[in-house]
């Protein structure tokens, strides 16, 4: 498996530690989450989504495949939480040392 580059590696670690502040701080200003077509943009909106479905659902991601193409990083792995479970794809667009977007789909 390819090594997960920064800042995505630290982001995955923060998620798996259930570290809400580090999770939210990973996003660039104007960053967003696309969760199966539902868009959550801005820190407060991402936090509201995450409280119910991501960090607040004690989610953990076990990476199984990593693909890196320029500023795009895709992780396919096992997602386990109190909200949803199963193999999922997490596609990240990176901007400098921040995450511009995270798109979640079936893995």
Jmol script that loads the backbone (N, CA, C; Angstrom):
load data "model"
ATOM      1  N   UNK A   1       0.858  -1.185   0.000  1.00  0.00           N
ATOM      2  CA  UNK A   1       0.000   0.000   0.000  1.00  0.00           C
ATOM      3  C   UNK A   1       0.895   1.236   0.000  1.00  0.00           C
ATOM      4  N   UNK A   2       0.540   2.185  -0.849  1.00  0.00           N
ATOM      5  CA  UNK A   2       1.282   3.436  -0.910  1.00  0.00           C
ATOM      6  C   UNK A   2       1.152   4.176   0.420  1.00  0.00           C
ATOM      7  N   UNK A   3       2.192   4.909   0.790  1.00  0.00           N
ATOM      8  CA  UNK A   3       2.169   5.694   2.020  1.00  0.00           C
ATOM      9  C   UNK A   3       1.180   6.845   1.872  1.00  0.00           C
ATOM     10  N   UNK A   4       0.419   7.102   2.916  1.00  0.00           N
ATOM     11  CA  UNK A   4      -0.526   8.219   2.910  1.00  0.00           C
ATOM     12  C   UNK A   4       0.272   9.501   3.150  1.00  0.00           C
ATOM     13  N   UNK A   5       0.216  10.465   2.218  1.00  0.00           N
ATOM     14  CA  UNK A   5       0.974  11.705   2.399  1.00  0.00           C
ATOM     15  C   UNK A   5       0.277  12.667   3.358  1.00  0.00           C
ATOM     16  N   UNK A   6       1.065  13.611   3.867  1.00  0.00           N
ATOM     17  CA  UNK A   6       0.488  14.699   4.662  1.00  0.00           C
ATOM     18  C   UNK A   6      -0.224  15.662   3.719  1.00  0.00           C
ATOM     19  N   UNK A   7      -1.259  16.344   4.142  1.00  0.00           N
ATOM     20  CA  UNK A   7      -1.819  16.348   5.492  1.00  0.00           C
ATOM     21  C   UNK A   7      -2.855  15.252   5.741  1.00  0.00           C
ATOM     22  N   UNK A   8      -3.063  14.382   4.749  1.00  0.00           N
ATOM     23  CA  UNK A   8      -4.111  13.363   4.864  1.00  0.00           C
ATOM     24  C   UNK A   8      -3.768  12.336   5.950  1.00  0.00           C
ATOM     25  N   UNK A   9      -2.492  11.975   6.080  1.00  0.00           N
ATOM     26  CA  UNK A   9      -2.103  10.988   7.099  1.00  0.00           C
ATOM     27  C   UNK A   9      -2.465  11.485   8.499  1.00  0.00           C
ATOM     28  N   UNK A  10      -2.152  12.747   8.781  1.00  0.00           N
ATOM     29  CA  UNK A  10      -2.494  13.306  10.098  1.00  0.00           C
ATOM     30  C   UNK A  10      -4.001  13.406  10.289  1.00  0.00           C
ATOM     31  N   UNK A  11      -4.717  13.678   9.201  1.00  0.00           N
ATOM     32  CA  UNK A  11      -6.170  13.751   9.243  1.00  0.00           C
ATOM     33  C   UNK A  11      -6.759  12.394   9.642  1.00  0.00           C
ATOM     34  N   UNK A  12      -6.288  11.324   9.002  1.00  0.00           N
ATOM     35  CA  UNK A  12      -6.780   9.978   9.325  1.00  0.00           C
ATOM     36  C   UNK A  12      -6.462   9.642  10.779  1.00  0.00           C
ATOM     37  N   UNK A  13      -5.265   9.988  11.234  1.00  0.00           N
ATOM     38  CA  UNK A  13      -4.906   9.756  12.643  1.00  0.00           C
ATOM     39  C   UNK A  13      -5.859  10.507  13.574  1.00  0.00           C
ATOM     40  N   UNK A  14      -6.173  11.761  13.240  1.00  0.00           N
ATOM     41  CA  UNK A  14      -7.082  12.564  14.064  1.00  0.00           C
ATOM     42  C   UNK A  14      -8.473  11.934  14.118  1.00  0.00           C
ATOM     43  N   UNK A  15      -8.956  11.472  12.966  1.00  0.00           N
ATOM     44  CA  UNK A  15     -10.269  10.818  12.920  1.00  0.00           C
ATOM     45  C   UNK A  15     -10.265   9.581  13.808  1.00  0.00           C
ATOM     46  N   UNK A  16      -9.242   8.755  13.677  1.00  0.00           N
ATOM     47  CA  UNK A  16      -9.190   7.499  14.429  1.00  0.00           C
ATOM     48  C   UNK A  16      -8.990   7.720  15.925  1.00  0.00           C
ATOM     49  N   UNK A  17      -8.463   8.892  16.308  1.00  0.00           N
ATOM     50  CA  UNK A  17      -8.349   9.274  17.733  1.00  0.00           C
ATOM     51  C   UNK A  17      -9.625   9.963  18.225  1.00  0.00           C
ATOM     52  N   UNK A  18     -10.541  10.242  17.292  1.00  0.00           N
ATOM     53  CA  UNK A  18     -11.771  10.988  17.590  1.00  0.00           C
ATOM     54  C   UNK A  18     -11.432  12.387  18.108  1.00  0.00           C
ATOM     55  N   UNK A  19     -10.401  12.997  17.505  1.00  0.00           N
ATOM     56  CA  UNK A  19      -9.915  14.330  17.887  1.00  0.00           C
ATOM     57  C   UNK A  19     -10.620  15.366  17.018  1.00  0.00           C
ATOM     58  N   UNK A  20     -11.727  15.881  17.536  1.00  0.00           N
ATOM     59  CA  UNK A  20     -12.559  16.791  16.761  1.00  0.00           C
ATOM     60  C   UNK A  20     -11.809  18.047  16.338  1.00  0.00           C
ATOM     61  N   UNK A  21     -11.041  18.649  17.234  1.00  0.00           N
ATOM     62  CA  UNK A  21     -10.331  19.886  16.889  1.00  0.00           C
ATOM     63  C   UNK A  21      -9.329  19.656  15.764  1.00  0.00           C
ATOM     64  N   UNK A  22      -8.535  18.593  15.855  1.00  0.00           N
ATOM     65  CA  UNK A  22      -7.556  18.304  14.807  1.00  0.00           C
ATOM     66  C   UNK A  22      -8.262  17.977  13.489  1.00  0.00           C
ATOM     67  N   UNK A  23      -9.388  17.273  13.556  1.00  0.00           N
ATOM     68  CA  UNK A  23     -10.193  16.965  12.366  1.00  0.00           C
ATOM     69  C   UNK A  23     -10.642  18.259  11.694  1.00  0.00           C
ATOM     70  N   UNK A  24     -11.242  19.157  12.456  1.00  0.00           N
ATOM     71  CA  UNK A  24     -11.752  20.400  11.894  1.00  0.00           C
ATOM     72  C   UNK A  24     -10.620  21.306  11.419  1.00  0.00           C
ATOM     73  N   UNK A  25      -9.521  21.346  12.171  1.00  0.00           N
ATOM     74  CA  UNK A  25      -8.381  22.194  11.812  1.00  0.00           C
ATOM     75  C   UNK A  25      -7.698  21.738  10.528  1.00  0.00           C
ATOM     76  N   UNK A  26      -7.917  20.491  10.124  1.00  0.00           N
ATOM     77  CA  UNK A  26      -7.278  19.959   8.917  1.00  0.00           C
ATOM     78  C   UNK A  26      -7.844  20.588   7.645  1.00  0.00           C
ATOM     79  N   UNK A  27      -9.073  21.111   7.710  1.00  0.00           N
ATOM     80  CA  UNK A  27      -9.708  21.663   6.520  1.00  0.00           C
ATOM     81  C   UNK A  27      -9.248  23.090   6.255  1.00  0.00           C
ATOM     82  N   UNK A  28      -9.036  23.383   4.975  1.00  0.00           N
ATOM     83  CA  UNK A  28      -8.728  24.739   4.540  1.00  0.00           C
ATOM     84  C   UNK A  28      -9.957  25.621   4.750  1.00  0.00           C
ATOM     85  N   UNK A  29      -9.729  26.916   4.851  1.00  0.00           N
ATOM     86  CA  UNK A  29     -10.851  27.838   4.880  1.00  0.00           C
ATOM     87  C   UNK A  29     -11.614  27.643   3.573  1.00  0.00           C
ATOM     88  N   UNK A  30     -12.904  27.459   3.658  1.00  0.00           N
ATOM     89  CA  UNK A  30     -13.691  27.155   2.471  1.00  0.00           C
ATOM     90  C   UNK A  30     -13.724  25.676   2.128  1.00  0.00           C
ATOM     91  N   UNK A  31     -13.107  24.854   2.969  1.00  0.00           N
ATOM     92  CA  UNK A  31     -13.105  23.418   2.735  1.00  0.00           C
ATOM     93  C   UNK A  31     -14.499  22.831   2.906  1.00  0.00           C
ATOM     94  N   UNK A  32     -14.686  21.654   2.301  1.00  0.00           N
ATOM     95  CA  UNK A  32     -16.006  21.031   2.399  1.00  0.00           C
ATOM     96  C   UNK A  32     -15.910  19.514   2.396  1.00  0.00           C
ATOM     97  N   UNK A  33     -17.017  18.906   2.849  1.00  0.00           N
ATOM     98  CA  UNK A  33     -17.207  17.463   2.810  1.00  0.00           C
ATOM     99  C   UNK A  33     -18.357  17.182   1.849  1.00  0.00           C
ATOM    100  N   UNK A  34     -18.153  16.208   0.965  1.00  0.00           N
ATOM    101  CA  UNK A  34     -19.215  15.720   0.073  1.00  0.00           C
ATOM    102  C   UNK A  34     -19.474  14.278   0.499  1.00  0.00           C
ATOM    103  N   UNK A  35     -20.531  14.091   1.259  1.00  0.00           N
ATOM    104  CA  UNK A  35     -20.884  12.773   1.791  1.00  0.00           C
ATOM    105  C   UNK A  35     -22.030  12.213   0.948  1.00  0.00           C
ATOM    106  N   UNK A  36     -21.667  11.437  -0.065  1.00  0.00           N
ATOM    107  CA  UNK A  36     -22.654  10.831  -0.961  1.00  0.00           C
ATOM    108  C   UNK A  36     -23.574  11.882  -1.578  1.00  0.00           C
ATOM    109  N   UNK A  37     -22.987  13.019  -1.980  1.00  0.00           N
ATOM    110  CA  UNK A  37     -23.751  14.070  -2.643  1.00  0.00           C
ATOM    111  C   UNK A  37     -24.313  15.129  -1.714  1.00  0.00           C
ATOM    112  N   UNK A  38     -24.232  14.889  -0.424  1.00  0.00           N
ATOM    113  CA  UNK A  38     -24.646  15.921   0.540  1.00  0.00           C
ATOM    114  C   UNK A  38     -23.400  16.762   0.847  1.00  0.00           C
ATOM    115  N   UNK A  39     -23.488  18.069   0.602  1.00  0.00           N
ATOM    116  CA  UNK A  39     -22.334  18.958   0.765  1.00  0.00           C
ATOM    117  C   UNK A  39     -22.416  19.687   2.109  1.00  0.00           C
ATOM    118  N   UNK A  40     -21.301  19.644   2.831  1.00  0.00           N
ATOM    119  CA  UNK A  40     -21.178  20.327   4.125  1.00  0.00           C
ATOM    120  C   UNK A  40     -19.959  21.230   4.032  1.00  0.00           C
ATOM    121  N   UNK A  41     -20.183  22.548   3.967  1.00  0.00           N
ATOM    122  CA  UNK A  41     -19.103  23.509   3.759  1.00  0.00           C
ATOM    123  C   UNK A  41     -18.955  24.427   4.958  1.00  0.00           C
ATOM    124  N   UNK A  42     -17.708  24.695   5.326  1.00  0.00           N
ATOM    125  CA  UNK A  42     -17.412  25.589   6.447  1.00  0.00           C
ATOM    126  C   UNK A  42     -17.312  24.822   7.754  1.00  0.00           C
ATOM    127  N   UNK A  43     -16.483  25.336   8.638  1.00  0.00           N
ATOM    128  CA  UNK A  43     -16.166  24.645   9.887  1.00  0.00           C
ATOM    129  C   UNK A  43     -17.402  24.274  10.709  1.00  0.00           C
ATOM    130  N   UNK A  44     -18.320  25.227  10.919  1.00  0.00           N
ATOM    131  CA  UNK A  44     -19.489  24.956  11.768  1.00  0.00           C
ATOM    132  C   UNK A  44     -20.411  23.908  11.151  1.00  0.00           C
ATOM    133  N   UNK A  45     -20.578  23.957   9.836  1.00  0.00           N
ATOM    134  CA  UNK A  45     -21.450  22.998   9.159  1.00  0.00           C
ATOM    135  C   UNK A  45     -20.802  21.613   9.148  1.00  0.00           C
ATOM    136  N   UNK A  46     -19.489  21.562   8.884  1.00  0.00           N
ATOM    137  CA  UNK A  46     -18.781  20.275   8.931  1.00  0.00           C
ATOM    138  C   UNK A  46     -18.863  19.697  10.339  1.00  0.00           C
ATOM    139  N   UNK A  47     -18.704  20.537  11.357  1.00  0.00           N
ATOM    140  CA  UNK A  47     -18.790  20.061  12.741  1.00  0.00           C
ATOM    141  C   UNK A  47     -20.170  19.474  13.008  1.00  0.00           C
ATOM    142  N   UNK A  48     -21.233  20.140  12.575  1.00  0.00           N
ATOM    143  CA  UNK A  48     -22.589  19.639  12.784  1.00  0.00           C
ATOM    144  C   UNK A  48     -22.788  18.267  12.158  1.00  0.00           C
ATOM    145  N   UNK A  49     -22.290  18.101  10.932  1.00  0.00           N
ATOM    146  CA  UNK A  49     -22.357  16.805  10.260  1.00  0.00           C
ATOM    147  C   UNK A  49     -21.536  15.774  11.027  1.00  0.00           C
ATOM    148  N   UNK A  50     -20.309  16.149  11.370  1.00  0.00           N
ATOM    149  CA  UNK A  50     -19.391  15.224  12.034  1.00  0.00           C
ATOM    150  C   UNK A  50     -19.904  14.789  13.407  1.00  0.00           C
ATOM    151  N   UNK A  51     -20.537  15.712  14.137  1.00  0.00           N
ATOM    152  CA  UNK A  51     -21.061  15.368  15.468  1.00  0.00           C
ATOM    153  C   UNK A  51     -22.032  14.190  15.391  1.00  0.00           C
ATOM    154  N   UNK A  52     -22.771  14.108  14.287  1.00  0.00           N
ATOM    155  CA  UNK A  52     -23.768  13.048  14.133  1.00  0.00           C
ATOM    156  C   UNK A  52     -23.226  11.819  13.405  1.00  0.00           C
ATOM    157  N   UNK A  53     -22.368  12.037  12.392  1.00  0.00           N
ATOM    158  CA  UNK A  53     -22.060  10.956  11.464  1.00  0.00           C
ATOM    159  C   UNK A  53     -20.589  10.569  11.364  1.00  0.00           C
ATOM    160  N   UNK A  54     -19.674  11.338  11.980  1.00  0.00           N
ATOM    161  CA  UNK A  54     -18.256  11.056  11.755  1.00  0.00           C
ATOM    162  C   UNK A  54     -17.520  10.938  13.090  1.00  0.00           C
ATOM    163  N   UNK A  55     -16.972  12.023  13.602  1.00  0.00           N
ATOM    164  CA  UNK A  55     -16.263  11.964  14.890  1.00  0.00           C
ATOM    165  C   UNK A  55     -17.234  11.594  16.010  1.00  0.00           C
ATOM    166  N   UNK A  56     -18.405  12.218  16.025  1.00  0.00           N
ATOM    167  CA  UNK A  56     -19.401  11.941  17.061  1.00  0.00           C
ATOM    168  C   UNK A  56     -19.937  10.523  17.026  1.00  0.00           C
ATOM    169  N   UNK A  57     -19.769   9.859  15.883  1.00  0.00           N
ATOM    170  CA  UNK A  57     -20.208   8.467  15.736  1.00  0.00           C
ATOM    171  C   UNK A  57     -19.039   7.507  15.994  1.00  0.00           C
ATOM    172  N   UNK A  58     -17.998   8.023  16.642  1.00  0.00           N
ATOM    173  CA  UNK A  58     -16.770   7.268  16.963  1.00  0.00           C
ATOM    174  C   UNK A  58     -16.276   6.455  15.772  1.00  0.00           C
ATOM    175  N   UNK A  59     -16.238   7.135  14.609  1.00  0.00           N
ATOM    176  CA  UNK A  59     -15.800   6.478  13.388  1.00  0.00           C
ATOM    177  C   UNK A  59     -14.310   6.197  13.364  1.00  0.00           C
ATOM    178  N   UNK A  60     -13.955   5.078  12.755  1.00  0.00           N
ATOM    179  CA  UNK A  60     -12.552   4.753  12.507  1.00  0.00           C
ATOM    180  C   UNK A  60     -12.414   4.268  11.065  1.00  0.00           C
ATOM    181  N   UNK A  61     -11.285   4.651  10.463  1.00  0.00           N
ATOM    182  CA  UNK A  61     -10.980   4.267   9.087  1.00  0.00           C
ATOM    183  C   UNK A  61      -9.733   3.401   9.087  1.00  0.00           C
ATOM    184  N   UNK A  62      -9.858   2.210   8.541  1.00  0.00           N
ATOM    185  CA  UNK A  62      -8.722   1.310   8.362  1.00  0.00           C
ATOM    186  C   UNK A  62      -8.377   1.306   6.876  1.00  0.00           C
ATOM    187  N   UNK A  63      -7.330   2.067   6.479  1.00  0.00           N
ATOM    188  CA  UNK A  63      -6.972   2.147   5.060  1.00  0.00           C
ATOM    189  C   UNK A  63      -6.537   0.796   4.504  1.00  0.00           C
ATOM    190  N   UNK A  64      -7.016   0.497   3.292  1.00  0.00           N
ATOM    191  CA  UNK A  64      -6.648  -0.733   2.589  1.00  0.00           C
ATOM    192  C   UNK A  64      -5.950  -0.438   1.266  1.00  0.00           C
ATOM    193  N   UNK A  65      -6.312   0.675   0.638  1.00  0.00           N
ATOM    194  CA  UNK A  65      -5.702   1.084  -0.631  1.00  0.00           C
ATOM    195  C   UNK A  65      -5.492   2.591  -0.587  1.00  0.00           C
ATOM    196  N   UNK A  66      -4.359   3.043  -1.126  1.00  0.00           N
ATOM    197  CA  UNK A  66      -4.063   4.472  -1.201  1.00  0.00           C
ATOM    198  C   UNK A  66      -3.597   4.786  -2.613  1.00  0.00           C
ATOM    199  N   UNK A  67      -4.197   5.819  -3.217  1.00  0.00           N
ATOM    200  CA  UNK A  67      -3.792   6.283  -4.536  1.00  0.00           C
ATOM    201  C   UNK A  67      -3.480   7.774  -4.437  1.00  0.00           C
ATOM    202  N   UNK A  68      -2.310   8.164  -4.931  1.00  0.00           N
ATOM    203  CA  UNK A  68      -1.901   9.564  -4.913  1.00  0.00           C
ATOM    204  C   UNK A  68      -1.676  10.012  -6.347  1.00  0.00           C
ATOM    205  N   UNK A  69      -2.304  11.121  -6.723  1.00  0.00           N
ATOM    206  CA  UNK A  69      -2.130  11.711  -8.053  1.00  0.00           C
ATOM    207  C   UNK A  69      -2.071  13.225  -7.882  1.00  0.00           C
ATOM    208  N   UNK A  70      -0.874  13.757  -7.803  1.00  0.00           N
ATOM    209  CA  UNK A  70      -0.723  15.196  -7.601  1.00  0.00           C
ATOM    210  C   UNK A  70      -1.286  15.611  -6.251  1.00  0.00           C
ATOM    211  N   UNK A  71      -2.256  16.519  -6.281  1.00  0.00           N
ATOM    212  CA  UNK A  71      -2.871  17.021  -5.047  1.00  0.00           C
ATOM    213  C   UNK A  71      -4.075  16.190  -4.611  1.00  0.00           C
ATOM    214  N   UNK A  72      -4.318  15.084  -5.295  1.00  0.00           N
ATOM    215  CA  UNK A  72      -5.448  14.211  -4.966  1.00  0.00           C
ATOM    216  C   UNK A  72      -4.949  12.954  -4.260  1.00  0.00           C
ATOM    217  N   UNK A  73      -5.607  12.617  -3.165  1.00  0.00           N
ATOM    218  CA  UNK A  73      -5.279  11.403  -2.409  1.00  0.00           C
ATOM    219  C   UNK A  73      -6.592  10.657  -2.191  1.00  0.00           C
ATOM    220  N   UNK A  74      -6.625   9.391  -2.586  1.00  0.00           N
ATOM    221  CA  UNK A  74      -7.823   8.581  -2.371  1.00  0.00           C
ATOM    222  C   UNK A  74      -7.464   7.402  -1.486  1.00  0.00           C
ATOM    223  N   UNK A  75      -8.248   7.227  -0.433  1.00  0.00           N
ATOM    224  CA  UNK A  75      -8.090   6.091   0.468  1.00  0.00           C
ATOM    225  C   UNK A  75      -9.358   5.253   0.382  1.00  0.00           C
ATOM    226  N   UNK A  76      -9.190   3.980   0.117  1.00  0.00           N
ATOM    227  CA  UNK A  76     -10.304   3.046   0.189  1.00  0.00           C
ATOM    228  C   UNK A  76     -10.027   2.161   1.392  1.00  0.00           C
ATOM    229  N   UNK A  77     -11.033   2.029   2.237  1.00  0.00           N
ATOM    230  CA  UNK A  77     -10.819   1.222   3.425  1.00  0.00           C
ATOM    231  C   UNK A  77     -12.104   0.913   4.143  1.00  0.00           C
ATOM    232  N   UNK A  78     -11.950   0.266   5.272  1.00  0.00           N
ATOM    233  CA  UNK A  78     -13.088  -0.132   6.084  1.00  0.00           C
ATOM    234  C   UNK A  78     -13.449   0.997   7.035  1.00  0.00           C
ATOM    235  N   UNK A  79     -14.681   1.491   6.925  1.00  0.00           N
ATOM    236  CA  UNK A  79     -15.194   2.532   7.816  1.00  0.00           C
ATOM    237  C   UNK A  79     -16.100   1.857   8.826  1.00  0.00           C
ATOM    238  N   UNK A  80     -15.863   2.144  10.093  1.00  0.00           N
ATOM    239  CA  UNK A  80     -16.672   1.569  11.169  1.00  0.00           C
ATOM    240  C   UNK A  80     -17.091   2.682  12.113  1.00  0.00           C
ATOM    241  N   UNK A  81     -18.403   2.808  12.342  1.00  0.00           N
ATOM    242  CA  UNK A  81     -18.908   3.834  13.259  1.00  0.00           C
ATOM    243  C   UNK A  81     -20.275   3.415  13.770  1.00  0.00           C
ATOM    244  N   UNK A  82     -20.798   4.198  14.695  1.00  0.00           N
ATOM    245  CA  UNK A  82     -22.147   3.932  15.192  1.00  0.00           C
ATOM    246  C   UNK A  82     -23.204   4.441  14.217  1.00  0.00           C
ATOM    247  N   UNK A  83     -22.780   5.142  13.144  1.00  0.00           N
ATOM    248  CA  UNK A  83     -23.723   5.680  12.161  1.00  0.00           C
ATOM    249  C   UNK A  83     -23.786   4.818  10.900  1.00  0.00           C
ATOM    250  N   UNK A  84     -22.627   4.463  10.364  1.00  0.00           N
ATOM    251  CA  UNK A  84     -22.568   3.679   9.124  1.00  0.00           C
ATOM    252  C   UNK A  84     -21.296   2.843   9.137  1.00  0.00           C
ATOM    253  N   UNK A  85     -21.344   1.727   8.430  1.00  0.00           N
ATOM    254  CA  UNK A  85     -20.197   0.823   8.374  1.00  0.00           C
ATOM    255  C   UNK A  85     -20.019   0.319   6.953  1.00  0.00           C
ATOM    256  N   UNK A  86     -18.779  -0.068   6.640  1.00  0.00           N
ATOM    257  CA  UNK A  86     -18.535  -0.712   5.357  1.00  0.00           C
ATOM    258  C   UNK A  86     -17.374  -0.111   4.607  1.00  0.00           C
ATOM    259  N   UNK A  87     -17.048  -0.762   3.512  1.00  0.00           N
ATOM    260  CA  UNK A  87     -15.933  -0.332   2.671  1.00  0.00           C
ATOM    261  C   UNK A  87     -16.327   0.973   1.989  1.00  0.00           C
ATOM    262  N   UNK A  88     -15.483   1.968   2.148  1.00  0.00           N
ATOM    263  CA  UNK A  88     -15.783   3.297   1.627  1.00  0.00           C
ATOM    264  C   UNK A  88     -14.557   3.897   0.966  1.00  0.00           C
ATOM    265  N   UNK A  89     -14.821   4.840   0.058  1.00  0.00           N
ATOM    266  CA  UNK A  89     -13.767   5.599  -0.608  1.00  0.00           C
ATOM    267  C   UNK A  89     -13.794   7.026  -0.065  1.00  0.00           C
ATOM    268  N   UNK A  90     -12.623   7.509   0.311  1.00  0.00           N
ATOM    269  CA  UNK A  90     -12.455   8.875   0.800  1.00  0.00           C
ATOM    270  C   UNK A  90     -11.479   9.560  -0.151  1.00  0.00           C
ATOM    271  N   UNK A  91     -11.979  10.459  -0.982  1.00  0.00           N
ATOM    272  CA  UNK A  91     -11.139  11.169  -1.952  1.00  0.00           C
ATOM    273  C   UNK A  91     -10.880  12.578  -1.428  1.00  0.00           C
ATOM    274  N   UNK A  92      -9.613  12.902  -1.265  1.00  0.00           N
ATOM    275  CA  UNK A  92      -9.197  14.190  -0.720  1.00  0.00           C
ATOM    276  C   UNK A  92      -8.561  15.038  -1.803  1.00  0.00           C
ATOM    277  N   UNK A  93      -8.873  16.320  -1.794  1.00  0.00           N
ATOM    278  CA  UNK A  93      -8.129  17.310  -2.568  1.00  0.00           C
ATOM    279  C   UNK A  93      -7.348  18.134  -1.542  1.00  0.00           C
ATOM    280  N   UNK A  94      -6.045  18.230  -1.769  1.00  0.00           N
ATOM    281  CA  UNK A  94      -5.159  18.902  -0.821  1.00  0.00           C
ATOM    282  C   UNK A  94      -4.787  20.272  -1.374  1.00  0.00           C
ATOM    283  N   UNK A  95      -4.728  21.244  -0.467  1.00  0.00           N
ATOM    284  CA  UNK A  95      -4.290  22.598  -0.816  1.00  0.00           C
ATOM    285  C   UNK A  95      -3.226  22.999   0.196  1.00  0.00           C
ATOM    286  N   UNK A  96      -1.963  22.917  -0.213  1.00  0.00           N
ATOM    287  CA  UNK A  96      -0.870  23.204   0.719  1.00  0.00           C
ATOM    288  C   UNK A  96      -0.864  22.180   1.829  1.00  0.00           C
ATOM    289  N   UNK A  97      -0.958  22.664   3.080  1.00  0.00           N
ATOM    290  CA  UNK A  97      -0.951  21.753   4.228  1.00  0.00           C
ATOM    291  C   UNK A  97      -2.356  21.533   4.796  1.00  0.00           C
ATOM    292  N   UNK A  98      -3.369  21.831   3.985  1.00  0.00           N
ATOM    293  CA  UNK A  98      -4.763  21.680   4.423  1.00  0.00           C
ATOM    294  C   UNK A  98      -5.535  20.821   3.426  1.00  0.00           C
ATOM    295  N   UNK A  99      -6.698  20.357   3.872  1.00  0.00           N
ATOM    296  CA  UNK A  99      -7.587  19.569   3.022  1.00  0.00           C
ATOM    297  C   UNK A  99      -8.660  20.525   2.475  1.00  0.00           C
ATOM    298  N   UNK A 100      -8.723  20.598   1.131  1.00  0.00           N
ATOM    299  CA  UNK A 100      -9.715  21.448   0.498  1.00  0.00           C
ATOM    300  C   UNK A 100     -11.071  20.763   0.434  1.00  0.00           C
ATOM    301  N   UNK A 101     -11.042  19.420   0.253  1.00  0.00           N
ATOM    302  CA  UNK A 101     -12.300  18.686   0.207  1.00  0.00           C
ATOM    303  C   UNK A 101     -12.079  17.221   0.518  1.00  0.00           C
ATOM    304  N   UNK A 102     -13.140  16.605   1.023  1.00  0.00           N
ATOM    305  CA  UNK A 102     -13.173  15.154   1.257  1.00  0.00           C
ATOM    306  C   UNK A 102     -14.492  14.665   0.669  1.00  0.00           C
ATOM    307  N   UNK A 103     -14.395  13.735  -0.280  1.00  0.00           N
ATOM    308  CA  UNK A 103     -15.570  13.174  -0.935  1.00  0.00           C
ATOM    309  C   UNK A 103     -15.691  11.713  -0.558  1.00  0.00           C
ATOM    310  N   UNK A 104     -16.839  11.352   0.021  1.00  0.00           N
ATOM    311  CA  UNK A 104     -17.074   9.989   0.512  1.00  0.00           C
ATOM    312  C   UNK A 104     -18.048   9.277  -0.433  1.00  0.00           C
ATOM    313  N   UNK A 105     -17.621   8.087  -0.869  1.00  0.00           N
ATOM    314  CA  UNK A 105     -18.465   7.258  -1.726  1.00  0.00           C
ATOM    315  C   UNK A 105     -18.261   5.795  -1.333  1.00  0.00           C
ATOM    316  N   UNK A 106     -18.979   4.920  -2.022  1.00  0.00           N
ATOM    317  CA  UNK A 106     -18.809   3.487  -1.801  1.00  0.00           C
ATOM    318  C   UNK A 106     -17.399   3.077  -2.221  1.00  0.00           C
ATOM    319  N   UNK A 107     -16.796   2.183  -1.439  1.00  0.00           N
ATOM    320  CA  UNK A 107     -15.401   1.781  -1.718  1.00  0.00           C
ATOM    321  C   UNK A 107     -15.303   0.576  -2.616  1.00  0.00           C
TER     322      UNK A 107
END
end "model"
wireframe off; spacefill off
backbone 0.3
color backbone group
